[in-house]
Amino acid sequence: MQKLIFVVDDNDSNLTVAASALEGDFRVLTMPSAEKLFKLLEKKKPDLILLDIEMPEMDGFEAIAKLSENPDWQSIPVVFLTGRSDEECEIKARETRALGILKKPFSPRELISSVKNYVQ
């Protein structure tokens, strides 16, 4: 059975690119906010979450902290997505439990390769 990947990003075009790149190899569910992520987590548990850092209402850092507080969710692997390239963001991301950071814009091949490495 294919692995389930959640992609959380407030940018529709990033969600579309990610979904179209990953759908051949994985089951993909996209959502535009961390709030939607937590609603869906009550019903389904993914094999990996691709989580945008910069989102309104709840950013990726707040979302990963909330994931870590729940025993049912703290084992779900998370990879950050970000368009930021500043050192402060990189350091803050590495201080979380995230497995890594994917820079946006990403190419479909780069995304597929990275996701395959993270879920193997």
Backbone atoms as SQL, in Angstrom:
CREATE TABLE atoms (id INTEGER PRIMARY KEY, chain TEXT, resi INTEGER, resn TEXT, atom TEXT, x REAL, y REAL, z REAL);
INSERT INTO atoms VALUES
  (1, 'A', 1, 'MET', 'N', 0.831, -1.181, 0.000),
  (2, 'A', 1, 'MET', 'CA', 0.000, 0.000, 0.000),
  (3, 'A', 1, 'MET', 'C', 0.881, 1.252, 0.000),
  (4, 'A', 2, 'GLN', 'N', 0.446, 2.260, -0.748),
  (5, 'A', 2, 'GLN', 'CA', 1.222, 3.488, -0.853),
  (6, 'A', 2, 'GLN', 'C', 1.213, 4.252, 0.473),
  (7, 'A', 3, 'LYS', 'N', 2.323, 4.917, 0.743),
  (8, 'A', 3, 'LYS', 'CA', 2.448, 5.753, 1.935),
  (9, 'A', 3, 'LYS', 'C', 1.574, 6.996, 1.772),
  (10, 'A', 4, 'LEU', 'N', 1.053, 7.487, 2.888),
  (11, 'A', 4, 'LEU', 'CA', 0.200, 8.667, 2.885),
  (12, 'A', 4, 'LEU', 'C', 1.012, 9.893, 3.292),
  (13, 'A', 5, 'ILE', 'N', 0.996, 10.911, 2.448),
  (14, 'A', 5, 'ILE', 'CA', 1.725, 12.153, 2.683),
  (15, 'A', 5, 'ILE', 'C', 0.720, 13.291, 2.828),
  (16, 'A', 6, 'PHE', 'N', 0.860, 14.079, 3.898),
  (17, 'A', 6, 'PHE', 'CA', 0.087, 15.306, 4.054),
  (18, 'A', 6, 'PHE', 'C', 0.976, 16.463, 3.627),
  (19, 'A', 7, 'VAL', 'N', 0.446, 17.349, 2.806),
  (20, 'A', 7, 'VAL', 'CA', 1.167, 18.557, 2.404),
  (21, 'A', 7, 'VAL', 'C', 0.359, 19.741, 2.929),
  (22, 'A', 8, 'VAL', 'N', 0.996, 20.557, 3.769),
  (23, 'A', 8, 'VAL', 'CA', 0.329, 21.695, 4.395),
  (24, 'A', 8, 'VAL', 'C', 1.033, 22.976, 3.946),
  (25, 'A', 9, 'ASP', 'N', 0.315, 23.796, 3.186),
  (26, 'A', 9, 'ASP', 'CA', 0.890, 25.036, 2.665),
  (27, 'A', 9, 'ASP', 'C', -0.259, 25.978, 2.336),
  (28, 'A', 10, 'ASP', 'N', -0.101, 27.250, 2.658),
  (29, 'A', 10, 'ASP', 'CA', -1.173, 28.208, 2.384),
  (30, 'A', 10, 'ASP', 'C', -1.158, 28.709, 0.945),
  (31, 'A', 11, 'ASN', 'N', -0.200, 28.249, 0.152),
  (32, 'A', 11, 'ASN', 'CA', -0.099, 28.660, -1.249),
  (33, 'A', 11, 'ASN', 'C', -0.652, 27.539, -2.137),
  (34, 'A', 12, 'ASP', 'N', -1.741, 27.830, -2.844),
  (35, 'A', 12, 'ASP', 'CA', -2.391, 26.821, -3.699),
  (36, 'A', 12, 'ASP', 'C', -1.451, 26.249, -4.749),
  (37, 'A', 13, 'SER', 'N', -0.605, 27.081, -5.316),
  (38, 'A', 13, 'SER', 'CA', 0.272, 26.577, -6.377),
  (39, 'A', 13, 'SER', 'C', 1.298, 25.592, -5.817),
  (40, 'A', 14, 'ASN', 'N', 1.789, 25.813, -4.586),
  (41, 'A', 14, 'ASN', 'CA', 2.705, 24.843, -3.967),
  (42, 'A', 14, 'ASN', 'C', 1.997, 23.523, -3.693),
  (43, 'A', 15, 'LEU', 'N', 0.745, 23.604, -3.266),
  (44, 'A', 15, 'LEU', 'CA', -0.032, 22.380, -3.029),
  (45, 'A', 15, 'LEU', 'C', -0.238, 21.604, -4.323),
  (46, 'A', 16, 'THR', 'N', -0.536, 22.315, -5.402),
  (47, 'A', 16, 'THR', 'CA', -0.762, 21.678, -6.705),
  (48, 'A', 16, 'THR', 'C', 0.505, 21.007, -7.213),
  (49, 'A', 17, 'VAL', 'N', 1.632, 21.718, -7.140),
  (50, 'A', 17, 'VAL', 'CA', 2.911, 21.152, -7.601),
  (51, 'A', 17, 'VAL', 'C', 3.260, 19.911, -6.788),
  (52, 'A', 18, 'ALA', 'N', 3.136, 20.007, -5.479),
  (53, 'A', 18, 'ALA', 'CA', 3.479, 18.876, -4.616),
  (54, 'A', 18, 'ALA', 'C', 2.574, 17.675, -4.892),
  (55, 'A', 19, 'ALA', 'N', 1.276, 17.919, -4.984),
  (56, 'A', 19, 'ALA', 'CA', 0.336, 16.823, -5.221),
  (57, 'A', 19, 'ALA', 'C', 0.597, 16.154, -6.561),
  (58, 'A', 20, 'SER', 'N', 0.774, 16.938, -7.612),
  (59, 'A', 20, 'SER', 'CA', 0.978, 16.330, -8.928),
  (60, 'A', 20, 'SER', 'C', 2.312, 15.589, -8.996),
  (61, 'A', 21, 'ALA', 'N', 3.315, 16.070, -8.282),
  (62, 'A', 21, 'ALA', 'CA', 4.618, 15.386, -8.286),
  (63, 'A', 21, 'ALA', 'C', 4.556, 14.063, -7.517),
  (64, 'A', 22, 'LEU', 'N', 3.860, 14.049, -6.412),
  (65, 'A', 22, 'LEU', 'CA', 3.893, 12.892, -5.511),
  (66, 'A', 22, 'LEU', 'C', 2.832, 11.833, -5.780),
  (67, 'A', 23, 'GLU', 'N', 1.739, 12.196, -6.458),
  (68, 'A', 23, 'GLU', 'CA', 0.594, 11.290, -6.572),
  (69, 'A', 23, 'GLU', 'C', 0.877, 9.961, -7.260),
  (70, 'A', 24, 'GLY', 'N', 1.862, 9.881, -8.107),
  (71, 'A', 24, 'GLY', 'CA', 2.161, 8.602, -8.745),
  (72, 'A', 24, 'GLY', 'C', 2.758, 7.582, -7.793),
  (73, 'A', 25, 'ASP', 'N', 3.502, 8.074, -6.799),
  (74, 'A', 25, 'ASP', 'CA', 4.214, 7.194, -5.876),
  (75, 'A', 25, 'ASP', 'C', 3.598, 7.117, -4.485),
  (76, 'A', 26, 'PHE', 'N', 2.758, 8.088, -4.156),
  (77, 'A', 26, 'PHE', 'CA', 2.199, 8.184, -2.809),
  (78, 'A', 26, 'PHE', 'C', 0.727, 8.581, -2.861),
  (79, 'A', 27, 'ARG', 'N', 0.016, 8.315, -1.761),
  (80, 'A', 27, 'ARG', 'CA', -1.301, 8.908, -1.582),
  (81, 'A', 27, 'ARG', 'C', -1.042, 10.278, -0.959),
  (82, 'A', 28, 'VAL', 'N', -1.668, 11.314, -1.488),
  (83, 'A', 28, 'VAL', 'CA', -1.388, 12.684, -1.056),
  (84, 'A', 28, 'VAL', 'C', -2.679, 13.388, -0.673),
  (85, 'A', 29, 'LEU', 'N', -2.658, 14.030, 0.479),
  (86, 'A', 29, 'LEU', 'CA', -3.746, 14.904, 0.887),
  (87, 'A', 29, 'LEU', 'C', -3.144, 16.277, 1.149),
  (88, 'A', 30, 'THR', 'N', -3.739, 17.297, 0.542),
  (89, 'A', 30, 'THR', 'CA', -3.233, 18.652, 0.719),
  (90, 'A', 30, 'THR', 'C', -4.210, 19.450, 1.572),
  (91, 'A', 31, 'MET', 'N', -3.658, 20.393, 2.307),
  (92, 'A', 31, 'MET', 'CA', -4.485, 21.271, 3.123),
  (93, 'A', 31, 'MET', 'C', -3.824, 22.638, 3.229),
  (94, 'A', 32, 'PRO', 'N', -4.655, 23.708, 3.263),
  (95, 'A', 32, 'PRO', 'CA', -4.133, 25.069, 3.209),
  (96, 'A', 32, 'PRO', 'C', -3.761, 25.687, 4.552),
  (97, 'A', 33, 'SER', 'N', -3.891, 24.932, 5.649),
  (98, 'A', 33, 'SER', 'CA', -3.595, 25.526, 6.954),
  (99, 'A', 33, 'SER', 'C', -3.301, 24.440, 7.983),
  (100, 'A', 34, 'ALA', 'N', -2.636, 24.847, 9.054),
  (101, 'A', 34, 'ALA', 'CA', -2.369, 23.918, 10.151),
  (102, 'A', 34, 'ALA', 'C', -3.668, 23.524, 10.851),
  (103, 'A', 35, 'GLU', 'N', -4.633, 24.428, 10.888),
  (104, 'A', 35, 'GLU', 'CA', -5.918, 24.090, 11.498),
  (105, 'A', 35, 'GLU', 'C', -6.566, 22.902, 10.791),
  (106, 'A', 36, 'LYS', 'N', -6.518, 22.917, 9.458),
  (107, 'A', 36, 'LYS', 'CA', -7.080, 21.794, 8.677),
  (108, 'A', 36, 'LYS', 'C', -6.274, 20.517, 8.936),
  (109, 'A', 37, 'LEU', 'N', -4.963, 20.667, 9.085),
  (110, 'A', 37, 'LEU', 'CA', -4.105, 19.521, 9.395),
  (111, 'A', 37, 'LEU', 'C', -4.585, 18.836, 10.669),
  (112, 'A', 38, 'PHE', 'N', -4.795, 19.604, 11.715),
  (113, 'A', 38, 'PHE', 'CA', -5.169, 18.995, 12.994),
  (114, 'A', 38, 'PHE', 'C', -6.563, 18.378, 12.951),
  (115, 'A', 39, 'LYS', 'N', -7.457, 18.937, 12.171),
  (116, 'A', 39, 'LYS', 'CA', -8.779, 18.321, 12.006),
  (117, 'A', 39, 'LYS', 'C', -8.656, 16.971, 11.302),
  (118, 'A', 40, 'LEU', 'N', -7.809, 16.915, 10.269),
  (119, 'A', 40, 'LEU', 'CA', -7.635, 15.670, 9.522),
  (120, 'A', 40, 'LEU', 'C', -6.878, 14.619, 10.344),
  (121, 'A', 41, 'LEU', 'N', -5.953, 15.065, 11.188),
  (122, 'A', 41, 'LEU', 'CA', -5.199, 14.119, 12.023),
  (123, 'A', 41, 'LEU', 'C', -6.097, 13.361, 12.996),
  (124, 'A', 42, 'GLU', 'N', -7.258, 13.904, 13.289),
  (125, 'A', 42, 'GLU', 'CA', -8.196, 13.198, 14.155),
  (126, 'A', 42, 'GLU', 'C', -8.779, 11.968, 13.460),
  (127, 'A', 43, 'LYS', 'N', -8.694, 11.929, 12.113),
  (128, 'A', 43, 'LYS', 'CA', -9.264, 10.836, 11.331),
  (129, 'A', 43, 'LYS', 'C', -8.209, 9.947, 10.673),
  (130, 'A', 44, 'LYS', 'N', -7.080, 10.545, 10.261),
  (131, 'A', 44, 'LYS', 'CA', -6.047, 9.805, 9.528),
  (132, 'A', 44, 'LYS', 'C', -4.677, 10.147, 10.059),
  (133, 'A', 45, 'LYS', 'N', -3.775, 9.155, 9.996),
  (134, 'A', 45, 'LYS', 'CA', -2.396, 9.376, 10.421),
  (135, 'A', 45, 'LYS', 'C', -1.486, 9.173, 9.202),
  (136, 'A', 46, 'PRO', 'N', -0.778, 10.230, 8.786),
  (137, 'A', 46, 'PRO', 'CA', 0.079, 10.109, 7.603),
  (138, 'A', 46, 'PRO', 'C', 1.426, 9.459, 7.934),
  (139, 'A', 47, 'ASP', 'N', 2.130, 9.068, 6.888),
  (140, 'A', 47, 'ASP', 'CA', 3.486, 8.545, 7.044),
  (141, 'A', 47, 'ASP', 'C', 4.507, 9.673, 7.071),
  (142, 'A', 48, 'LEU', 'N', 4.107, 10.860, 6.574),
  (143, 'A', 48, 'LEU', 'CA', 4.987, 12.026, 6.548),
  (144, 'A', 48, 'LEU', 'C', 4.137, 13.275, 6.380),
  (145, 'A', 49, 'ILE', 'N', 4.546, 14.358, 7.041),
  (146, 'A', 49, 'ILE', 'CA', 3.909, 15.660, 6.853),
  (147, 'A', 49, 'ILE', 'C', 4.932, 16.612, 6.260),
  (148, 'A', 50, 'LEU', 'N', 4.593, 17.216, 5.128),
  (149, 'A', 50, 'LEU', 'CA', 5.379, 18.304, 4.556),
  (150, 'A', 50, 'LEU', 'C', 4.695, 19.581, 5.020),
  (151, 'A', 51, 'LEU', 'N', 5.383, 20.387, 5.807),
  (152, 'A', 51, 'LEU', 'CA', 4.763, 21.487, 6.542),
  (153, 'A', 51, 'LEU', 'C', 5.429, 22.819, 6.220),
  (154, 'A', 52, 'ASP', 'N', 4.651, 23.714, 5.646),
  (155, 'A', 52, 'ASP', 'CA', 5.145, 25.064, 5.363),
  (156, 'A', 52, 'ASP', 'C', 5.449, 25.771, 6.680),
  (157, 'A', 53, 'ILE', 'N', 6.493, 26.581, 6.692),
  (158, 'A', 53, 'ILE', 'CA', 6.833, 27.326, 7.901),
  (159, 'A', 53, 'ILE', 'C', 5.992, 28.594, 8.010),
  (160, 'A', 54, 'GLU', 'N', 5.900, 29.349, 6.937),
  (161, 'A', 54, 'GLU', 'CA', 5.221, 30.639, 6.999),
  (162, 'A', 54, 'GLU', 'C', 3.766, 30.521, 6.536),
  (163, 'A', 55, 'MET', 'N', 2.876, 30.471, 7.522),
  (164, 'A', 55, 'MET', 'CA', 1.444, 30.420, 7.242),
  (165, 'A', 55, 'MET', 'C', 0.747, 31.358, 8.217),
  (166, 'A', 56, 'PRO', 'N', -0.399, 31.915, 7.803),
  (167, 'A', 56, 'PRO', 'CA', -1.152, 32.762, 8.739),
  (168, 'A', 56, 'PRO', 'C', -1.796, 31.910, 9.834),
  (169, 'A', 57, 'GLU', 'N', -2.217, 32.535, 10.871),
  (170, 'A', 57, 'GLU', 'CA', -2.895, 31.908, 11.999),
  (171, 'A', 57, 'GLU', 'C', -1.964, 31.028, 12.823),
  (172, 'A', 58, 'MET', 'N', -1.460, 29.942, 12.273),
  (173, 'A', 58, 'MET', 'CA', -0.508, 29.073, 12.980),
  (174, 'A', 58, 'MET', 'C', 0.627, 28.736, 12.023),
  (175, 'A', 59, 'ASP', 'N', 1.854, 29.131, 12.379),
  (176, 'A', 59, 'ASP', 'CA', 2.976, 28.840, 11.481),
  (177, 'A', 59, 'ASP', 'C', 3.496, 27.422, 11.711),
  (178, 'A', 60, 'GLY', 'N', 4.441, 27.018, 10.899),
  (179, 'A', 60, 'GLY', 'CA', 4.970, 25.659, 10.975),
  (180, 'A', 60, 'GLY', 'C', 5.637, 25.336, 12.294),
  (181, 'A', 61, 'PHE', 'N', 6.293, 26.333, 12.900),
  (182, 'A', 61, 'PHE', 'CA', 6.943, 26.105, 14.193),
  (183, 'A', 61, 'PHE', 'C', 5.906, 25.840, 15.290),
  (184, 'A', 62, 'GLU', 'N', 4.820, 26.587, 15.266),
  (185, 'A', 62, 'GLU', 'CA', 3.744, 26.361, 16.241),
  (186, 'A', 62, 'GLU', 'C', 3.083, 24.999, 15.995),
  (187, 'A', 63, 'ALA', 'N', 2.905, 24.655, 14.718),
  (188, 'A', 63, 'ALA', 'CA', 2.263, 23.379, 14.376),
  (189, 'A', 63, 'ALA', 'C', 3.105, 22.191, 14.809),
  (190, 'A', 64, 'ILE', 'N', 4.415, 22.253, 14.594),
  (191, 'A', 64, 'ILE', 'CA', 5.257, 21.106, 14.979),
  (192, 'A', 64, 'ILE', 'C', 5.311, 20.982, 16.506),
  (193, 'A', 65, 'ALA', 'N', 5.245, 22.101, 17.209),
  (194, 'A', 65, 'ALA', 'CA', 5.204, 22.048, 18.670),
  (195, 'A', 65, 'ALA', 'C', 3.907, 21.365, 19.133),
  (196, 'A', 66, 'LYS', 'N', 2.796, 21.710, 18.484),
  (197, 'A', 66, 'LYS', 'CA', 1.503, 21.096, 18.837),
  (198, 'A', 66, 'LYS', 'C', 1.503, 19.601, 18.507),
  (199, 'A', 67, 'LEU', 'N', 2.115, 19.228, 17.381),
  (200, 'A', 67, 'LEU', 'CA', 2.233, 17.807, 17.030),
  (201, 'A', 67, 'LEU', 'C', 3.011, 17.051, 18.108),
  (202, 'A', 68, 'SER', 'N', 4.059, 17.679, 18.617),
  (203, 'A', 68, 'SER', 'CA', 4.928, 17.040, 19.608),
  (204, 'A', 68, 'SER', 'C', 4.257, 16.868, 20.961),
  (205, 'A', 69, 'GLU', 'N', 3.230, 17.663, 21.231),
  (206, 'A', 69, 'GLU', 'CA', 2.520, 17.584, 22.514),
  (207, 'A', 69, 'GLU', 'C', 1.551, 16.411, 22.581),
  (208, 'A', 70, 'ASN', 'N', 1.133, 15.889, 21.424),
  (209, 'A', 70, 'ASN', 'CA', 0.132, 14.829, 21.396),
  (210, 'A', 70, 'ASN', 'C', 0.813, 13.469, 21.193),
  (211, 'A', 71, 'PRO', 'N', 0.663, 12.541, 22.133),
  (212, 'A', 71, 'PRO', 'CA', 1.308, 11.233, 21.999),
  (213, 'A', 71, 'PRO', 'C', 0.943, 10.486, 20.711),
  (214, 'A', 72, 'ASP', 'N', -0.258, 10.718, 20.186),
  (215, 'A', 72, 'ASP', 'CA', -0.673, 10.047, 18.953),
  (216, 'A', 72, 'ASP', 'C', 0.013, 10.619, 17.717),
  (217, 'A', 73, 'TRP', 'N', 0.517, 11.835, 17.814),
  (218, 'A', 73, 'TRP', 'CA', 1.073, 12.517, 16.647),
  (219, 'A', 73, 'TRP', 'C', 2.590, 12.726, 16.721),
  (220, 'A', 74, 'GLN', 'N', 3.180, 12.569, 17.899),
  (221, 'A', 74, 'GLN', 'CA', 4.585, 12.941, 18.034),
  (222, 'A', 74, 'GLN', 'C', 5.558, 12.051, 17.265),
  (223, 'A', 75, 'SER', 'N', 5.097, 10.897, 16.826),
  (224, 'A', 75, 'SER', 'CA', 5.986, 10.020, 16.052),
  (225, 'A', 75, 'SER', 'C', 5.875, 10.243, 14.535),
  (226, 'A', 76, 'ILE', 'N', 4.955, 11.116, 14.109),
  (227, 'A', 76, 'ILE', 'CA', 4.793, 11.366, 12.669),
  (228, 'A', 76, 'ILE', 'C', 5.972, 12.208, 12.181),
  (229, 'A', 77, 'PRO', 'N', 6.707, 11.728, 11.180),
  (230, 'A', 77, 'PRO', 'CA', 7.827, 12.509, 10.653),
  (231, 'A', 77, 'PRO', 'C', 7.339, 13.787, 9.958),
  (232, 'A', 78, 'VAL', 'N', 8.095, 14.862, 10.163),
  (233, 'A', 78, 'VAL', 'CA', 7.760, 16.166, 9.586),
  (234, 'A', 78, 'VAL', 'C', 8.981, 16.711, 8.850),
  (235, 'A', 79, 'VAL', 'N', 8.726, 17.253, 7.667),
  (236, 'A', 79, 'VAL', 'CA', 9.745, 17.966, 6.901),
  (237, 'A', 79, 'VAL', 'C', 9.185, 19.357, 6.633),
  (238, 'A', 80, 'PHE', 'N', 9.980, 20.368, 6.947),
  (239, 'A', 80, 'PHE', 'CA', 9.546, 21.738, 6.698),
  (240, 'A', 80, 'PHE', 'C', 9.707, 22.110, 5.238),
  (241, 'A', 81, 'LEU', 'N', 8.779, 22.935, 4.761),
  (242, 'A', 81, 'LEU', 'CA', 8.874, 23.576, 3.450),
  (243, 'A', 81, 'LEU', 'C', 9.036, 25.069, 3.717),
  (244, 'A', 82, 'THR', 'N', 9.973, 25.716, 3.033),
  (245, 'A', 82, 'THR', 'CA', 10.122, 27.145, 3.242),
  (246, 'A', 82, 'THR', 'C', 10.752, 27.841, 2.054),
  (247, 'A', 83, 'GLY', 'N', 10.341, 29.066, 1.853),
  (248, 'A', 83, 'GLY', 'CA', 10.952, 29.922, 0.850),
  (249, 'A', 83, 'GLY', 'C', 12.024, 30.801, 1.473),
  (250, 'A', 84, 'ARG', 'N', 12.103, 30.775, 2.791),
  (251, 'A', 84, 'ARG', 'CA', 13.107, 31.579, 3.494),
  (252, 'A', 84, 'ARG', 'C', 14.476, 30.930, 3.392),
  (253, 'A', 85, 'SER', 'N', 15.496, 31.765, 3.335),
  (254, 'A', 85, 'SER', 'CA', 16.847, 31.223, 3.260),
  (255, 'A', 85, 'SER', 'C', 17.757, 31.857, 4.307),
  (256, 'A', 86, 'ASP', 'N', 17.145, 32.521, 5.294),
  (257, 'A', 86, 'ASP', 'CA', 17.957, 33.168, 6.315),
  (258, 'A', 86, 'ASP', 'C', 18.432, 32.166, 7.363),
  (259, 'A', 87, 'GLU', 'N', 19.543, 32.487, 7.969),
  (260, 'A', 87, 'GLU', 'CA', 20.169, 31.603, 8.946),
  (261, 'A', 87, 'GLU', 'C', 19.279, 31.393, 10.174),
  (262, 'A', 88, 'GLU', 'N', 18.585, 32.429, 10.601),
  (263, 'A', 88, 'GLU', 'CA', 17.721, 32.325, 11.779),
  (264, 'A', 88, 'GLU', 'C', 16.639, 31.264, 11.586),
  (265, 'A', 89, 'CYS', 'N', 16.035, 31.256, 10.411),
  (266, 'A', 89, 'CYS', 'CA', 14.995, 30.263, 10.106),
  (267, 'A', 89, 'CYS', 'C', 15.593, 28.857, 10.095),
  (268, 'A', 90, 'GLU', 'N', 16.751, 28.714, 9.469),
  (269, 'A', 90, 'GLU', 'CA', 17.421, 27.402, 9.397),
  (270, 'A', 90, 'GLU', 'C', 17.718, 26.870, 10.804),
  (271, 'A', 91, 'ILE', 'N', 18.256, 27.718, 11.651),
  (272, 'A', 91, 'ILE', 'CA', 18.616, 27.298, 13.012),
  (273, 'A', 91, 'ILE', 'C', 17.357, 26.916, 13.792),
  (274, 'A', 92, 'LYS', 'N', 16.340, 27.763, 13.713),
  (275, 'A', 92, 'LYS', 'CA', 15.088, 27.481, 14.428),
  (276, 'A', 92, 'LYS', 'C', 14.476, 26.164, 13.958),
  (277, 'A', 93, 'ALA', 'N', 14.514, 25.904, 12.645),
  (278, 'A', 93, 'ALA', 'CA', 13.971, 24.659, 12.093),
  (279, 'A', 93, 'ALA', 'C', 14.763, 23.451, 12.582),
  (280, 'A', 94, 'ARG', 'N', 16.067, 23.574, 12.647),
  (281, 'A', 94, 'ARG', 'CA', 16.908, 22.454, 13.100),
  (282, 'A', 94, 'ARG', 'C', 16.754, 22.180, 14.596),
  (283, 'A', 95, 'GLU', 'N', 16.277, 23.171, 15.342),
  (284, 'A', 95, 'GLU', 'CA', 16.074, 22.991, 16.782),
  (285, 'A', 95, 'GLU', 'C', 14.762, 22.261, 17.087),
  (286, 'A', 96, 'THR', 'N', 13.941, 22.039, 16.075),
  (287, 'A', 96, 'THR', 'CA', 12.696, 21.290, 16.258),
  (288, 'A', 96, 'THR', 'C', 12.973, 19.812, 15.971),
  (289, 'A', 97, 'ARG', 'N', 11.940, 19.016, 16.009),
  (290, 'A', 97, 'ARG', 'CA', 12.093, 17.586, 15.702),
  (291, 'A', 97, 'ARG', 'C', 11.953, 17.280, 14.217),
  (292, 'A', 98, 'ALA', 'N', 11.872, 18.320, 13.371),
  (293, 'A', 98, 'ALA', 'CA', 11.722, 18.100, 11.929),
  (294, 'A', 98, 'ALA', 'C', 12.917, 17.308, 11.393),
  (295, 'A', 99, 'LEU', 'N', 12.637, 16.439, 10.415),
  (296, 'A', 99, 'LEU', 'CA', 13.694, 15.640, 9.796),
  (297, 'A', 99, 'LEU', 'C', 14.583, 16.471, 8.885),
  (298, 'A', 100, 'GLY', 'N', 14.007, 17.534, 8.312),
  (299, 'A', 100, 'GLY', 'CA', 14.774, 18.341, 7.381),
  (300, 'A', 100, 'GLY', 'C', 13.971, 19.516, 6.878),
  (301, 'A', 101, 'ILE', 'N', 14.574, 20.205, 5.915),
  (302, 'A', 101, 'ILE', 'CA', 13.968, 21.393, 5.326),
  (303, 'A', 101, 'ILE', 'C', 14.079, 21.274, 3.812),
  (304, 'A', 102, 'LEU', 'N', 12.974, 21.481, 3.109),
  (305, 'A', 102, 'LEU', 'CA', 12.978, 21.564, 1.648),
  (306, 'A', 102, 'LEU', 'C', 12.740, 23.013, 1.267),
  (307, 'A', 103, 'LYS', 'N', 13.599, 23.527, 0.420),
  (308, 'A', 103, 'LYS', 'CA', 13.487, 24.919, -0.013),
  (309, 'A', 103, 'LYS', 'C', 12.484, 25.045, -1.149),
  (310, 'A', 104, 'LYS', 'N', 11.658, 26.103, -1.065),
  (311, 'A', 104, 'LYS', 'CA', 10.735, 26.430, -2.147),
  (312, 'A', 104, 'LYS', 'C', 11.361, 27.550, -2.966),
  (313, 'A', 105, 'PRO', 'N', 11.148, 27.594, -4.245),
  (314, 'A', 105, 'PRO', 'CA', 10.373, 26.607, -4.999),
  (315, 'A', 105, 'PRO', 'C', 11.187, 25.321, -5.193),
  (316, 'A', 106, 'PHE', 'N', 10.528, 24.198, -5.104),
  (317, 'A', 106, 'PHE', 'CA', 11.185, 22.909, -5.295),
  (318, 'A', 106, 'PHE', 'C', 10.772, 22.351, -6.646),
  (319, 'A', 107, 'SER', 'N', 11.647, 21.556, -7.218),
  (320, 'A', 107, 'SER', 'CA', 11.291, 20.887, -8.470),
  (321, 'A', 107, 'SER', 'C', 10.557, 19.595, -8.111),
  (322, 'A', 108, 'PRO', 'N', 9.683, 19.123, -8.984),
  (323, 'A', 108, 'PRO', 'CA', 8.996, 17.851, -8.705),
  (324, 'A', 108, 'PRO', 'C', 9.977, 16.711, -8.440),
  (325, 'A', 109, 'ARG', 'N', 11.056, 16.626, -9.212),
  (326, 'A', 109, 'ARG', 'CA', 12.031, 15.532, -9.014),
  (327, 'A', 109, 'ARG', 'C', 12.700, 15.623, -7.650),
  (328, 'A', 110, 'GLU', 'N', 13.052, 16.845, -7.241),
  (329, 'A', 110, 'GLU', 'CA', 13.680, 17.051, -5.932),
  (330, 'A', 110, 'GLU', 'C', 12.719, 16.634, -4.820),
  (331, 'A', 111, 'LEU', 'N', 11.455, 17.003, -4.962),
  (332, 'A', 111, 'LEU', 'CA', 10.457, 16.672, -3.950),
  (333, 'A', 111, 'LEU', 'C', 10.268, 15.156, -3.841),
  (334, 'A', 112, 'ILE', 'N', 10.092, 14.500, -4.970),
  (335, 'A', 112, 'ILE', 'CA', 9.905, 13.037, -4.966),
  (336, 'A', 112, 'ILE', 'C', 11.099, 12.338, -4.329),
  (337, 'A', 113, 'SER', 'N', 12.289, 12.723, -4.732),
  (338, 'A', 113, 'SER', 'CA', 13.507, 12.121, -4.200),
  (339, 'A', 113, 'SER', 'C', 13.600, 12.308, -2.691),
  (340, 'A', 114, 'SER', 'N', 13.346, 13.512, -2.227),
  (341, 'A', 114, 'SER', 'CA', 13.421, 13.799, -0.789),
  (342, 'A', 114, 'SER', 'C', 12.377, 13.003, -0.015),
  (343, 'A', 115, 'VAL', 'N', 11.144, 13.007, -0.493),
  (344, 'A', 115, 'VAL', 'CA', 10.078, 12.291, 0.217),
  (345, 'A', 115, 'VAL', 'C', 10.384, 10.798, 0.260),
  (346, 'A', 116, 'LYS', 'N', 10.855, 10.225, -0.828),
  (347, 'A', 116, 'LYS', 'CA', 11.209, 8.801, -0.833),
  (348, 'A', 116, 'LYS', 'C', 12.277, 8.506, 0.218),
  (349, 'A', 117, 'ASN', 'N', 13.270, 9.377, 0.335),
  (350, 'A', 117, 'ASN', 'CA', 14.315, 9.185, 1.339),
  (351, 'A', 117, 'ASN', 'C', 13.756, 9.265, 2.749),
  (352, 'A', 118, 'TYR', 'N', 12.832, 10.183, 2.977),
  (353, 'A', 118, 'TYR', 'CA', 12.288, 10.358, 4.332),
  (354, 'A', 118, 'TYR', 'C', 11.351, 9.237, 4.756),
  (355, 'A', 119, 'VAL', 'N', 10.639, 8.609, 3.828),
  (356, 'A', 119, 'VAL', 'CA', 9.686, 7.563, 4.214),
  (357, 'A', 119, 'VAL', 'C', 10.249, 6.150, 4.095),
  (358, 'A', 120, 'GLN', 'N', 11.440, 6.000, 3.594),
  (359, 'A', 120, 'GLN', 'CA', 12.058, 4.661, 3.498),
  (360, 'A', 120, 'GLN', 'C', 12.496, 4.161, 4.848);
